[in-house]
């Protein structure tokens, strides 16, 4: 069977885009290089040099920084920073953006990333991942402005993630479909494994941290109770699947369908997940795969963040499931409201 490498795929995509200058292709290829390095490190973590464990540092999110977090952040920043395709890099691990110095020939794109999401799972061998988002610099002149770094989700040029697990898989979209590539470690090449990914219109699982039940709002509790009701004619109860690593939970939802939720709660009144590094890139992917992504009220891609570290609630997955969640949340928010869903 003929196998398409990532490089062949991105070159084909470039040919179908008459205005392409090759800068996007360069950027994507550098992302591939960085992801291979991280994959090697993640899959050999603990063997030889001690990259497991904590650095003793706390990041801008107030989270303990794991050694692989820091390694991933430095690797992507160094490689993408030298690509001559980007003028700025923002990272979940860094308070401030990294502006590419003129001597490194900055390019027209802005790269945003969660370099290693789910890092609390590193030491227990659970899948973790990198999430990235690419915007075009919009302002005139060489200076990178605040508006360049806080663009509406719909302005993304491309978005993707790499999940480091039993195999390393890169999934991305540039607005013309969603494609998945699996790393063949023996060759060090990513081969097309998921051409034109589409998420099922409705799933049968929900993904949420029910340990937060006691700090959820009432309408969130009502929604999850609804999903757990024994009502086979409407496809309920849904099964619960929650890994606690967003990239792994999202990848399963994308492939199998269903609903991933990280709602706001008393401890995270704006939500826990970040707009720039998590919600917006995954929303671009899921919409290009036929799914939906919202805060429970507002479409993620309609949002322009006020800050590069903004957090928000996230409901993402199959179109019907996200719509069910939105209507249930708004109905039950109106105290005792009712709604019909899956009434057939
Ligand atoms: P909780 C990991 O720390 C992360 O940012 C996401 O990968 C994951 O979805 C979420 O937090 C898990 O949060 O509160 O359930 O541990």
py3Dmol code that shows the C-alpha trace and the ligand (Angstrom):
import py3Dmol

protein = """\
ATOM      1  CA  UNK A   1       0.000   0.000   0.000  1.00  0.00           C
ATOM      2  CA  UNK A   2       1.398   3.403  -0.953  1.00  0.00           C
ATOM      3  CA  UNK A   3       2.233   5.411   2.157  1.00  0.00           C
ATOM      4  CA  UNK A   4       2.120   9.210   2.169  1.00  0.00           C
ATOM      5  CA  UNK A   5       4.623  10.969   4.382  1.00  0.00           C
ATOM      6  CA  UNK A   6       3.741  14.214   6.134  1.00  0.00           C
ATOM      7  CA  UNK A   7       6.210  16.067   3.938  1.00  0.00           C
ATOM      8  CA  UNK A   8       4.554  14.708   0.761  1.00  0.00           C
ATOM      9  CA  UNK A   9       1.109  15.593   2.124  1.00  0.00           C
ATOM     10  CA  UNK A  10       2.003  19.173   3.068  1.00  0.00           C
ATOM     11  CA  UNK A  11       3.707  19.686  -0.300  1.00  0.00           C
ATOM     12  CA  UNK A  12       0.517  18.500  -2.078  1.00  0.00           C
ATOM     13  CA  UNK A  13      -1.520  20.883   0.079  1.00  0.00           C
ATOM     14  CA  UNK A  14       0.874  23.717  -0.771  1.00  0.00           C
ATOM     15  CA  UNK A  15       0.448  23.078  -4.506  1.00  0.00           C
ATOM     16  CA  UNK A  16      -3.341  23.407  -4.118  1.00  0.00           C
ATOM     17  CA  UNK A  17      -2.848  26.829  -2.517  1.00  0.00           C
ATOM     18  CA  UNK A  18      -1.723  29.240  -5.289  1.00  0.00           C
ATOM     19  CA  UNK A  19      -0.742  32.003  -2.900  1.00  0.00           C
ATOM     20  CA  UNK A  20       1.543  29.729  -0.870  1.00  0.00           C
ATOM     21  CA  UNK A  21       5.047  31.067  -0.267  1.00  0.00           C
ATOM     22  CA  UNK A  22       6.333  27.894   1.372  1.00  0.00           C
ATOM     23  CA  UNK A  23       6.566  29.570   4.807  1.00  0.00           C
ATOM     24  CA  UNK A  24       3.663  27.533   6.189  1.00  0.00           C
ATOM     25  CA  UNK A  25       5.209  24.335   4.827  1.00  0.00           C
ATOM     26  CA  UNK A  26       8.487  25.239   6.518  1.00  0.00           C
ATOM     27  CA  UNK A  27       6.704  25.867   9.819  1.00  0.00           C
ATOM     28  CA  UNK A  28       4.808  22.593   9.697  1.00  0.00           C
ATOM     29  CA  UNK A  29       7.976  20.668   8.889  1.00  0.00           C
ATOM     30  CA  UNK A  30       9.747  22.246  11.872  1.00  0.00           C
ATOM     31  CA  UNK A  31       6.805  21.236  14.092  1.00  0.00           C
ATOM     32  CA  UNK A  32       7.372  17.686  12.874  1.00  0.00           C
ATOM     33  CA  UNK A  33      11.067  17.862  13.797  1.00  0.00           C
ATOM     34  CA  UNK A  34      10.281  19.128  17.310  1.00  0.00           C
ATOM     35  CA  UNK A  35       7.566  16.505  17.820  1.00  0.00           C
ATOM     36  CA  UNK A  36       9.954  13.682  16.876  1.00  0.00           C
ATOM     37  CA  UNK A  37      12.435  14.933  19.480  1.00  0.00           C
ATOM     38  CA  UNK A  38       9.737  15.142  22.183  1.00  0.00           C
ATOM     39  CA  UNK A  39       8.385  11.720  21.213  1.00  0.00           C
ATOM     40  CA  UNK A  40      11.835  10.199  21.623  1.00  0.00           C
ATOM     41  CA  UNK A  41      12.246  11.852  25.017  1.00  0.00           C
ATOM     42  CA  UNK A  42       8.777  10.929  26.271  1.00  0.00           C
ATOM     43  CA  UNK A  43       9.174   7.333  25.179  1.00  0.00           C
ATOM     44  CA  UNK A  44      12.580   6.999  26.777  1.00  0.00           C
ATOM     45  CA  UNK A  45      11.760   9.058  29.876  1.00  0.00           C
ATOM     46  CA  UNK A  46      13.166   7.404  32.924  1.00  0.00           C
ATOM     47  CA  UNK A  47      15.658   5.369  30.958  1.00  0.00           C
ATOM     48  CA  UNK A  48      19.130   6.875  31.364  1.00  0.00           C
ATOM     49  CA  UNK A  49      19.039  10.607  32.157  1.00  0.00           C
ATOM     50  CA  UNK A  50      16.401  11.440  34.728  1.00  0.00           C
ATOM     51  CA  UNK A  51      13.808  13.503  32.795  1.00  0.00           C
ATOM     52  CA  UNK A  52      10.965  12.284  34.954  1.00  0.00           C
ATOM     53  CA  UNK A  53       9.827  14.214  37.927  1.00  0.00           C
ATOM     54  CA  UNK A  54       9.546  17.823  38.885  1.00  0.00           C
ATOM     55  CA  UNK A  55      11.944  20.711  38.306  1.00  0.00           C
ATOM     56  CA  UNK A  56      10.915  22.362  41.549  1.00  0.00           C
ATOM     57  CA  UNK A  57       9.692  25.355  39.519  1.00  0.00           C
ATOM     58  CA  UNK A  58       6.141  26.745  39.283  1.00  0.00           C
ATOM     59  CA  UNK A  59       4.877  28.034  35.916  1.00  0.00           C
ATOM     60  CA  UNK A  60       2.723  31.032  35.123  1.00  0.00           C
ATOM     61  CA  UNK A  61      -0.373  28.871  35.694  1.00  0.00           C
ATOM     62  CA  UNK A  62       0.775  28.127  39.239  1.00  0.00           C
ATOM     63  CA  UNK A  63       1.405  24.499  38.226  1.00  0.00           C
ATOM     64  CA  UNK A  64       4.488  22.450  39.140  1.00  0.00           C
ATOM     65  CA  UNK A  65       6.791  22.275  36.090  1.00  0.00           C
ATOM     66  CA  UNK A  66       7.835  18.756  35.161  1.00  0.00           C
ATOM     67  CA  UNK A  67      11.231  18.297  33.523  1.00  0.00           C
ATOM     68  CA  UNK A  68       9.621  17.099  30.275  1.00  0.00           C
ATOM     69  CA  UNK A  69       7.377  20.195  30.282  1.00  0.00           C
ATOM     70  CA  UNK A  70      10.417  22.413  30.317  1.00  0.00           C
ATOM     71  CA  UNK A  71      12.251  20.258  27.786  1.00  0.00           C
ATOM     72  CA  UNK A  72       9.262  20.416  25.401  1.00  0.00           C
ATOM     73  CA  UNK A  73       8.871  24.168  25.812  1.00  0.00           C
ATOM     74  CA  UNK A  74      12.565  24.790  25.115  1.00  0.00           C
ATOM     75  CA  UNK A  75      12.634  22.351  22.171  1.00  0.00           C
ATOM     76  CA  UNK A  76       9.641  23.872  20.384  1.00  0.00           C
ATOM     77  CA  UNK A  77      10.731  27.445  21.168  1.00  0.00           C
ATOM     78  CA  UNK A  78      14.249  26.847  19.842  1.00  0.00           C
ATOM     79  CA  UNK A  79      13.268  24.992  16.657  1.00  0.00           C
ATOM     80  CA  UNK A  80      10.221  27.102  15.736  1.00  0.00           C
ATOM     81  CA  UNK A  81      12.107  30.255  16.772  1.00  0.00           C
ATOM     82  CA  UNK A  82      14.781  29.494  14.163  1.00  0.00           C
ATOM     83  CA  UNK A  83      12.324  28.509  11.404  1.00  0.00           C
ATOM     84  CA  UNK A  84      12.199  32.037   9.906  1.00  0.00           C
ATOM     85  CA  UNK A  85       8.447  31.421   9.583  1.00  0.00           C
ATOM     86  CA  UNK A  86       7.292  33.009  12.849  1.00  0.00           C
ATOM     87  CA  UNK A  87       7.640  36.438  14.499  1.00  0.00           C
ATOM     88  CA  UNK A  88       6.364  35.447  17.968  1.00  0.00           C
ATOM     89  CA  UNK A  89       5.784  32.389  20.124  1.00  0.00           C
ATOM     90  CA  UNK A  90       3.442  32.208  23.126  1.00  0.00           C
ATOM     91  CA  UNK A  91       3.472  29.249  25.464  1.00  0.00           C
ATOM     92  CA  UNK A  92       1.325  27.993  28.325  1.00  0.00           C
ATOM     93  CA  UNK A  93       4.612  27.648  30.219  1.00  0.00           C
ATOM     94  CA  UNK A  94       5.635  31.292  29.803  1.00  0.00           C
ATOM     95  CA  UNK A  95       4.031  34.492  31.120  1.00  0.00           C
ATOM     96  CA  UNK A  96       5.274  36.609  28.223  1.00  0.00           C
ATOM     97  CA  UNK A  97       5.501  36.037  24.482  1.00  0.00           C
ATOM     98  CA  UNK A  98       8.869  35.290  22.896  1.00  0.00           C
ATOM     99  CA  UNK A  99       9.415  37.837  20.130  1.00  0.00           C
ATOM    100  CA  UNK A 100      11.782  36.525  17.457  1.00  0.00           C
ATOM    101  CA  UNK A 101      14.832  38.832  17.247  1.00  0.00           C
ATOM    102  CA  UNK A 102      15.490  40.495  13.872  1.00  0.00           C
ATOM    103  CA  UNK A 103      18.770  38.584  13.515  1.00  0.00           C
ATOM    104  CA  UNK A 104      16.713  35.369  13.339  1.00  0.00           C
ATOM    105  CA  UNK A 105      14.712  36.669  10.353  1.00  0.00           C
ATOM    106  CA  UNK A 106      11.198  36.610  11.815  1.00  0.00           C
ATOM    107  CA  UNK A 107       8.387  35.406   9.536  1.00  0.00           C
ATOM    108  CA  UNK A 108       4.692  36.170   9.176  1.00  0.00           C
ATOM    109  CA  UNK A 109       3.164  33.584  11.546  1.00  0.00           C
ATOM    110  CA  UNK A 110       2.501  33.558  15.269  1.00  0.00           C
ATOM    111  CA  UNK A 111       2.898  30.187  17.011  1.00  0.00           C
ATOM    112  CA  UNK A 112       1.009  29.360  20.223  1.00  0.00           C
ATOM    113  CA  UNK A 113       1.452  26.155  22.166  1.00  0.00           C
ATOM    114  CA  UNK A 114       0.862  24.035  25.194  1.00  0.00           C
ATOM    115  CA  UNK A 115       4.205  22.265  24.845  1.00  0.00           C
ATOM    116  CA  UNK A 116       3.284  19.266  26.958  1.00  0.00           C
ATOM    117  CA  UNK A 117      -0.321  19.103  28.107  1.00  0.00           C
ATOM    118  CA  UNK A 118      -1.346  16.566  30.725  1.00  0.00           C
ATOM    119  CA  UNK A 119       2.152  16.595  32.158  1.00  0.00           C
ATOM    120  CA  UNK A 120       0.892  15.519  35.604  1.00  0.00           C
ATOM    121  CA  UNK A 121       0.448  12.110  33.952  1.00  0.00           C
ATOM    122  CA  UNK A 122       4.055  11.812  32.774  1.00  0.00           C
ATOM    123  CA  UNK A 123       5.273   9.710  35.706  1.00  0.00           C
ATOM    124  CA  UNK A 124       2.378   7.251  35.442  1.00  0.00           C
ATOM    125  CA  UNK A 125       2.843   6.561  31.739  1.00  0.00           C
ATOM    126  CA  UNK A 126      -0.480   8.050  30.628  1.00  0.00           C
ATOM    127  CA  UNK A 127      -0.739   9.644  27.171  1.00  0.00           C
ATOM    128  CA  UNK A 128       0.307  13.308  27.065  1.00  0.00           C
ATOM    129  CA  UNK A 129       0.511  15.751  24.203  1.00  0.00           C
ATOM    130  CA  UNK A 130       1.492  18.994  22.531  1.00  0.00           C
ATOM    131  CA  UNK A 131      -1.228  21.358  21.289  1.00  0.00           C
ATOM    132  CA  UNK A 132      -0.427  24.156  18.832  1.00  0.00           C
ATOM    133  CA  UNK A 133      -2.167  26.996  17.045  1.00  0.00           C
ATOM    134  CA  UNK A 134      -0.954  29.175  14.161  1.00  0.00           C
ATOM    135  CA  UNK A 135      -2.128  32.715  13.368  1.00  0.00           C
ATOM    136  CA  UNK A 136      -0.950  35.247  10.792  1.00  0.00           C
ATOM    137  CA  UNK A 137       0.608  38.512  12.031  1.00  0.00           C
ATOM    138  CA  UNK A 138      -2.064  41.113  11.257  1.00  0.00           C
ATOM    139  CA  UNK A 139      -0.446  44.424  12.221  1.00  0.00           C
ATOM    140  CA  UNK A 140       1.637  46.443   9.771  1.00  0.00           C
ATOM    141  CA  UNK A 141       5.390  46.869  10.294  1.00  0.00           C
ATOM    142  CA  UNK A 142       7.880  44.697  12.163  1.00  0.00           C
ATOM    143  CA  UNK A 143       6.558  45.156  15.696  1.00  0.00           C
ATOM    144  CA  UNK A 144       4.373  42.361  17.110  1.00  0.00           C
ATOM    145  CA  UNK A 145       1.385  44.057  18.748  1.00  0.00           C
ATOM    146  CA  UNK A 146      -0.915  42.910  21.550  1.00  0.00           C
ATOM    147  CA  UNK A 147      -3.705  42.489  18.986  1.00  0.00           C
ATOM    148  CA  UNK A 148      -1.480  40.092  17.001  1.00  0.00           C
ATOM    149  CA  UNK A 149      -1.272  37.910  20.117  1.00  0.00           C
ATOM    150  CA  UNK A 150      -4.991  38.070  20.972  1.00  0.00           C
ATOM    151  CA  UNK A 151      -6.828  37.147  17.799  1.00  0.00           C
ATOM    152  CA  UNK A 152     -10.300  35.699  17.393  1.00  0.00           C
ATOM    153  CA  UNK A 153     -10.357  31.897  17.247  1.00  0.00           C
ATOM    154  CA  UNK A 154     -11.671  31.995  13.680  1.00  0.00           C
ATOM    155  CA  UNK A 155      -8.489  33.829  12.628  1.00  0.00           C
ATOM    156  CA  UNK A 156      -6.370  30.703  13.104  1.00  0.00           C
ATOM    157  CA  UNK A 157      -4.515  29.611   9.965  1.00  0.00           C
ATOM    158  CA  UNK A 158      -4.014  26.102  11.324  1.00  0.00           C
ATOM    159  CA  UNK A 159      -4.078  24.073  14.548  1.00  0.00           C
ATOM    160  CA  UNK A 160      -3.023  20.629  15.664  1.00  0.00           C
ATOM    161  CA  UNK A 161      -1.846  18.332  18.403  1.00  0.00           C
ATOM    162  CA  UNK A 162       0.610  15.501  18.850  1.00  0.00           C
ATOM    163  CA  UNK A 163      -0.392  12.719  21.250  1.00  0.00           C
ATOM    164  CA  UNK A 164       2.534  10.764  22.682  1.00  0.00           C
ATOM    165  CA  UNK A 165       1.124   7.369  23.628  1.00  0.00           C
ATOM    166  CA  UNK A 166       1.313   3.754  22.483  1.00  0.00           C
ATOM    167  CA  UNK A 167       2.113   5.469  19.189  1.00  0.00           C
ATOM    168  CA  UNK A 168       2.865   9.095  18.396  1.00  0.00           C
ATOM    169  CA  UNK A 169       0.121  10.644  16.286  1.00  0.00           C
ATOM    170  CA  UNK A 170      -0.031  14.161  14.848  1.00  0.00           C
ATOM    171  CA  UNK A 171      -3.473  15.543  13.952  1.00  0.00           C
ATOM    172  CA  UNK A 172      -3.827  18.913  12.246  1.00  0.00           C
ATOM    173  CA  UNK A 173      -6.115  21.084  10.155  1.00  0.00           C
ATOM    174  CA  UNK A 174      -5.376  24.082   7.960  1.00  0.00           C
ATOM    175  CA  UNK A 175      -9.054  24.605   7.238  1.00  0.00           C
ATOM    176  CA  UNK A 176      -9.319  22.020   4.455  1.00  0.00           C
ATOM    177  CA  UNK A 177     -10.105  18.874   6.429  1.00  0.00           C
ATOM    178  CA  UNK A 178      -8.467  17.154   9.413  1.00  0.00           C
ATOM    179  CA  UNK A 179      -5.566  14.764   8.854  1.00  0.00           C
ATOM    180  CA  UNK A 180      -3.811  12.317  11.177  1.00  0.00           C
ATOM    181  CA  UNK A 181      -0.269  11.006  10.797  1.00  0.00           C
ATOM    182  CA  UNK A 182       1.333   8.179  12.776  1.00  0.00           C
ATOM    183  CA  UNK A 183       5.061   8.151  13.498  1.00  0.00           C
ATOM    184  CA  UNK A 184       6.929   5.079  12.296  1.00  0.00           C
ATOM    185  CA  UNK A 185       9.760   5.125  14.851  1.00  0.00           C
ATOM    186  CA  UNK A 186      11.862   2.691  12.824  1.00  0.00           C
ATOM    187  CA  UNK A 187      11.992   5.190   9.937  1.00  0.00           C
ATOM    188  CA  UNK A 188      11.475   8.416  11.919  1.00  0.00           C
ATOM    189  CA  UNK A 189       8.719   9.390   9.481  1.00  0.00           C
ATOM    190  CA  UNK A 190       5.102  10.434  10.017  1.00  0.00           C
ATOM    191  CA  UNK A 191       2.793   8.566   7.597  1.00  0.00           C
ATOM    192  CA  UNK A 192      -0.800   9.524   6.762  1.00  0.00           C
ATOM    193  CA  UNK A 193      -2.998   7.230   8.879  1.00  0.00           C
ATOM    194  CA  UNK A 194      -6.258   9.214   9.238  1.00  0.00           C
ATOM    195  CA  UNK A 195      -7.136  10.924   5.918  1.00  0.00           C
ATOM    196  CA  UNK A 196      -9.955  13.481   6.226  1.00  0.00           C
ATOM    197  CA  UNK A 197     -11.032  12.712   9.791  1.00  0.00           C
ATOM    198  CA  UNK A 198     -14.730  13.296  10.637  1.00  0.00           C
ATOM    199  CA  UNK A 199     -16.166  13.108  14.161  1.00  0.00           C
ATOM    200  CA  UNK A 200     -19.404  11.068  14.512  1.00  0.00           C
ATOM    201  CA  UNK A 201     -22.459  13.377  14.650  1.00  0.00           C
ATOM    202  CA  UNK A 202     -23.347  11.842  18.024  1.00  0.00           C
ATOM    203  CA  UNK A 203     -21.425   9.689  20.452  1.00  0.00           C
ATOM    204  CA  UNK A 204     -22.176   7.545  23.478  1.00  0.00           C
ATOM    205  CA  UNK A 205     -19.609   8.775  25.984  1.00  0.00           C
ATOM    206  CA  UNK A 206     -19.119  11.839  28.129  1.00  0.00           C
ATOM    207  CA  UNK A 207     -15.758  12.919  29.505  1.00  0.00           C
ATOM    208  CA  UNK A 208     -15.618  15.064  32.657  1.00  0.00           C
ATOM    209  CA  UNK A 209     -13.932  15.060  36.032  1.00  0.00           C
ATOM    210  CA  UNK A 210     -16.831  13.991  38.253  1.00  0.00           C
ATOM    211  CA  UNK A 211     -14.555  14.477  41.221  1.00  0.00           C
ATOM    212  CA  UNK A 212     -15.543  18.134  40.830  1.00  0.00           C
ATOM    213  CA  UNK A 213     -19.255  17.353  41.362  1.00  0.00           C
ATOM    214  CA  UNK A 214     -19.304  19.154  44.700  1.00  0.00           C
ATOM    215  CA  UNK A 215     -17.985  22.400  43.168  1.00  0.00           C
ATOM    216  CA  UNK A 216     -20.041  22.328  39.953  1.00  0.00           C
ATOM    217  CA  UNK A 217     -23.022  24.598  39.332  1.00  0.00           C
ATOM    218  CA  UNK A 218     -26.464  22.995  39.541  1.00  0.00           C
ATOM    219  CA  UNK A 219     -27.073  23.038  35.771  1.00  0.00           C
ATOM    220  CA  UNK A 220     -23.808  21.175  35.193  1.00  0.00           C
ATOM    221  CA  UNK A 221     -24.863  18.525  37.725  1.00  0.00           C
ATOM    222  CA  UNK A 222     -28.276  18.279  36.008  1.00  0.00           C
ATOM    223  CA  UNK A 223     -26.578  17.778  32.645  1.00  0.00           C
ATOM    224  CA  UNK A 224     -24.378  14.933  33.874  1.00  0.00           C
ATOM    225  CA  UNK A 225     -27.310  13.337  35.754  1.00  0.00           C
ATOM    226  CA  UNK A 226     -29.297  13.491  32.501  1.00  0.00           C
ATOM    227  CA  UNK A 227     -26.496  11.689  30.632  1.00  0.00           C
ATOM    228  CA  UNK A 228     -26.464   8.952  33.293  1.00  0.00           C
ATOM    229  CA  UNK A 229     -30.221   8.307  33.290  1.00  0.00           C
ATOM    230  CA  UNK A 230     -31.284   4.804  32.210  1.00  0.00           C
ATOM    231  CA  UNK A 231     -33.132   5.667  29.002  1.00  0.00           C
ATOM    232  CA  UNK A 232     -32.007   3.230  26.264  1.00  0.00           C
ATOM    233  CA  UNK A 233     -34.415   4.626  23.650  1.00  0.00           C
ATOM    234  CA  UNK A 234     -32.473   7.887  23.775  1.00  0.00           C
ATOM    235  CA  UNK A 235     -29.061   6.221  23.867  1.00  0.00           C
ATOM    236  CA  UNK A 236     -28.574   6.845  27.593  1.00  0.00           C
ATOM    237  CA  UNK A 237     -26.841   6.220  29.932  1.00  0.00           C
ATOM    238  CA  UNK A 238     -23.697   7.509  28.244  1.00  0.00           C
ATOM    239  CA  UNK A 239     -20.440   5.843  29.284  1.00  0.00           C
ATOM    240  CA  UNK A 240     -17.906   7.873  31.258  1.00  0.00           C
ATOM    241  CA  UNK A 241     -14.386   8.022  29.876  1.00  0.00           C
ATOM    242  CA  UNK A 242     -11.946  10.465  31.532  1.00  0.00           C
ATOM    243  CA  UNK A 243      -8.171  10.208  31.389  1.00  0.00           C
ATOM    244  CA  UNK A 244      -7.319  13.650  32.801  1.00  0.00           C
ATOM    245  CA  UNK A 245      -5.043  14.405  29.863  1.00  0.00           C
ATOM    246  CA  UNK A 246      -6.849  16.740  27.467  1.00  0.00           C
ATOM    247  CA  UNK A 247      -5.065  15.609  24.309  1.00  0.00           C
ATOM    248  CA  UNK A 248      -5.852  11.949  25.062  1.00  0.00           C
ATOM    249  CA  UNK A 249      -9.483  12.684  26.021  1.00  0.00           C
ATOM    250  CA  UNK A 250      -9.945  14.868  22.943  1.00  0.00           C
ATOM    251  CA  UNK A 251      -8.289  12.390  20.561  1.00  0.00           C
ATOM    252  CA  UNK A 252     -10.655   9.631  21.716  1.00  0.00           C
ATOM    253  CA  UNK A 253     -13.640  11.994  21.392  1.00  0.00           C
ATOM    254  CA  UNK A 254     -12.567  13.010  17.859  1.00  0.00           C
ATOM    255  CA  UNK A 255     -12.251   9.402  16.714  1.00  0.00           C
ATOM    256  CA  UNK A 256     -15.223   7.849  18.560  1.00  0.00           C
ATOM    257  CA  UNK A 257     -17.548  10.810  19.102  1.00  0.00           C
ATOM    258  CA  UNK A 258     -19.041  12.004  22.384  1.00  0.00           C
ATOM    259  CA  UNK A 259     -18.758  15.022  24.640  1.00  0.00           C
ATOM    260  CA  UNK A 260     -15.738  16.358  26.537  1.00  0.00           C
ATOM    261  CA  UNK A 261     -16.524  18.913  29.224  1.00  0.00           C
ATOM    262  CA  UNK A 262     -14.391  21.040  31.472  1.00  0.00           C
ATOM    263  CA  UNK A 263     -16.981  23.426  32.956  1.00  0.00           C
ATOM    264  CA  UNK A 264     -16.265  26.291  35.310  1.00  0.00           C
ATOM    265  CA  UNK A 265     -16.512  25.471  39.006  1.00  0.00           C
ATOM    266  CA  UNK A 266     -16.033  27.163  42.373  1.00  0.00           C
ATOM    267  CA  UNK A 267     -12.234  26.716  42.182  1.00  0.00           C
ATOM    268  CA  UNK A 268     -11.995  27.737  38.509  1.00  0.00           C
ATOM    269  CA  UNK A 269     -14.780  30.337  38.092  1.00  0.00           C
ATOM    270  CA  UNK A 270     -13.668  31.092  34.513  1.00  0.00           C
ATOM    271  CA  UNK A 271     -12.906  27.451  33.727  1.00  0.00           C
ATOM    272  CA  UNK A 272      -9.528  25.675  33.903  1.00  0.00           C
ATOM    273  CA  UNK A 273      -8.518  25.264  30.264  1.00  0.00           C
ATOM    274  CA  UNK A 274      -6.832  28.011  28.269  1.00  0.00           C
ATOM    275  CA  UNK A 275      -8.309  29.675  25.179  1.00  0.00           C
ATOM    276  CA  UNK A 276      -5.068  30.186  23.202  1.00  0.00           C
ATOM    277  CA  UNK A 277      -3.294  26.909  23.977  1.00  0.00           C
ATOM    278  CA  UNK A 278      -6.162  24.416  24.324  1.00  0.00           C
ATOM    279  CA  UNK A 279      -9.721  25.494  23.476  1.00  0.00           C
ATOM    280  CA  UNK A 280      -9.147  27.484  20.272  1.00  0.00           C
ATOM    281  CA  UNK A 281      -6.842  24.964  18.496  1.00  0.00           C
ATOM    282  CA  UNK A 282      -9.038  21.974  19.427  1.00  0.00           C
ATOM    283  CA  UNK A 283     -12.146  23.934  18.392  1.00  0.00           C
ATOM    284  CA  UNK A 284     -10.662  24.569  14.923  1.00  0.00           C
ATOM    285  CA  UNK A 285      -9.918  20.869  14.574  1.00  0.00           C
ATOM    286  CA  UNK A 286     -13.299  19.645  15.784  1.00  0.00           C
ATOM    287  CA  UNK A 287     -15.264  22.085  13.580  1.00  0.00           C
ATOM    288  CA  UNK A 288     -13.248  21.028  10.527  1.00  0.00           C
ATOM    289  CA  UNK A 289     -14.135  17.442  11.455  1.00  0.00           C
ATOM    290  CA  UNK A 290     -17.855  18.300  11.632  1.00  0.00           C
ATOM    291  CA  UNK A 291     -18.123  18.745  15.412  1.00  0.00           C
ATOM    292  CA  UNK A 292     -18.721  21.710  17.714  1.00  0.00           C
ATOM    293  CA  UNK A 293     -16.920  23.549  20.504  1.00  0.00           C
ATOM    294  CA  UNK A 294     -18.386  26.096  22.898  1.00  0.00           C
ATOM    295  CA  UNK A 295     -18.166  27.517  26.388  1.00  0.00           C
ATOM    296  CA  UNK A 296     -21.617  26.009  26.924  1.00  0.00           C
ATOM    297  CA  UNK A 297     -23.040  29.304  25.699  1.00  0.00           C
ATOM    298  CA  UNK A 298     -20.702  30.789  23.096  1.00  0.00           C
ATOM    299  CA  UNK A 299     -18.896  29.266  20.077  1.00  0.00           C
ATOM    300  CA  UNK A 300     -15.191  29.083  20.966  1.00  0.00           C
ATOM    301  CA  UNK A 301     -14.040  30.337  17.547  1.00  0.00           C
ATOM    302  CA  UNK A 302     -16.149  33.503  17.918  1.00  0.00           C
ATOM    303  CA  UNK A 303     -14.140  34.555  20.975  1.00  0.00           C
ATOM    304  CA  UNK A 304     -11.314  37.108  21.010  1.00  0.00           C
ATOM    305  CA  UNK A 305      -9.275  36.645  24.221  1.00  0.00           C
ATOM    306  CA  UNK A 306      -8.540  39.593  26.506  1.00  0.00           C
ATOM    307  CA  UNK A 307      -5.194  38.051  27.523  1.00  0.00           C
ATOM    308  CA  UNK A 308      -2.940  35.316  26.139  1.00  0.00           C
ATOM    309  CA  UNK A 309      -3.542  33.153  29.243  1.00  0.00           C
ATOM    310  CA  UNK A 310      -7.334  33.531  29.359  1.00  0.00           C
ATOM    311  CA  UNK A 311      -9.214  30.497  30.697  1.00  0.00           C
ATOM    312  CA  UNK A 312     -12.785  29.462  29.822  1.00  0.00           C
ATOM    313  CA  UNK A 313     -15.234  26.563  30.146  1.00  0.00           C
ATOM    314  CA  UNK A 314     -15.015  24.001  27.312  1.00  0.00           C
ATOM    315  CA  UNK A 315     -17.700  21.731  25.850  1.00  0.00           C
ATOM    316  CA  UNK A 316     -16.330  20.023  22.735  1.00  0.00           C
ATOM    317  CA  UNK A 317     -17.108  16.977  20.597  1.00  0.00           C
ATOM    318  CA  UNK A 318     -19.928  15.586  18.462  1.00  0.00           C
ATOM    319  CA  UNK A 319     -22.286  18.211  17.068  1.00  0.00           C
ATOM    320  CA  UNK A 320     -25.452  16.676  18.551  1.00  0.00           C
ATOM    321  CA  UNK A 321     -23.830  16.124  21.949  1.00  0.00           C
ATOM    322  CA  UNK A 322     -22.513  19.690  22.262  1.00  0.00           C
ATOM    323  CA  UNK A 323     -25.906  21.057  21.158  1.00  0.00           C
ATOM    324  CA  UNK A 324     -27.610  18.832  23.747  1.00  0.00           C
ATOM    325  CA  UNK A 325     -25.276  20.155  26.440  1.00  0.00           C
ATOM    326  CA  UNK A 326     -25.867  23.792  25.419  1.00  0.00           C
ATOM    327  CA  UNK A 327     -29.649  23.445  25.382  1.00  0.00           C
ATOM    328  CA  UNK A 328     -29.681  21.522  28.658  1.00  0.00           C
ATOM    329  CA  UNK A 329     -27.418  24.029  30.402  1.00  0.00           C
ATOM    330  CA  UNK A 330     -29.488  27.015  29.252  1.00  0.00           C
ATOM    331  CA  UNK A 331     -32.823  25.310  29.983  1.00  0.00           C
ATOM    332  CA  UNK A 332     -31.896  24.119  33.452  1.00  0.00           C
ATOM    333  CA  UNK A 333     -30.175  27.444  34.142  1.00  0.00           C
ATOM    334  CA  UNK A 334     -33.686  28.961  33.849  1.00  0.00           C
ATOM    335  CA  UNK A 335     -34.592  27.024  36.996  1.00  0.00           C
ATOM    336  CA  UNK A 336     -36.710  24.060  36.297  1.00  0.00           C
ATOM    337  CA  UNK A 337     -36.738  24.614  32.604  1.00  0.00           C
ATOM    338  CA  UNK A 338     -37.367  21.601  30.478  1.00  0.00           C
ATOM    339  CA  UNK A 339     -36.133  20.632  27.084  1.00  0.00           C
ATOM    340  CA  UNK A 340     -36.586  17.860  24.611  1.00  0.00           C
ATOM    341  CA  UNK A 341     -33.500  16.169  23.325  1.00  0.00           C
ATOM    342  CA  UNK A 342     -33.277  12.914  21.509  1.00  0.00           C
ATOM    343  CA  UNK A 343     -37.053  12.768  21.617  1.00  0.00           C
ATOM    344  CA  UNK A 344     -36.704  10.986  18.342  1.00  0.00           C
TER     345      UNK A 344
END
"""
ligand_1 = """\
16
LIG
P -8.340 17.827 36.305
C -3.924 18.624 32.600
O -3.354 19.254 33.722
C -5.053 19.499 32.109
O -4.602 20.788 31.815
C -5.694 18.860 30.883
O -4.794 18.116 30.145
C -6.776 17.992 31.474
O -7.905 17.877 30.628
C -7.163 18.733 32.744
O -6.054 19.567 33.094
C -7.426 17.782 33.870
O -7.848 18.569 34.965
O -8.858 18.963 37.169
O -9.453 16.877 35.896
O -7.148 17.123 36.873
"""
view = py3Dmol.view(width=600, height=400)
view.addModel(protein, "pdb")
view.setStyle({"model": 0}, {"cartoon": {"style": "trace"}})
view.addModel(ligand_1, "xyz")
view.setStyle({"model": 1}, {"stick": {}})
view.zoomTo()
view.show()
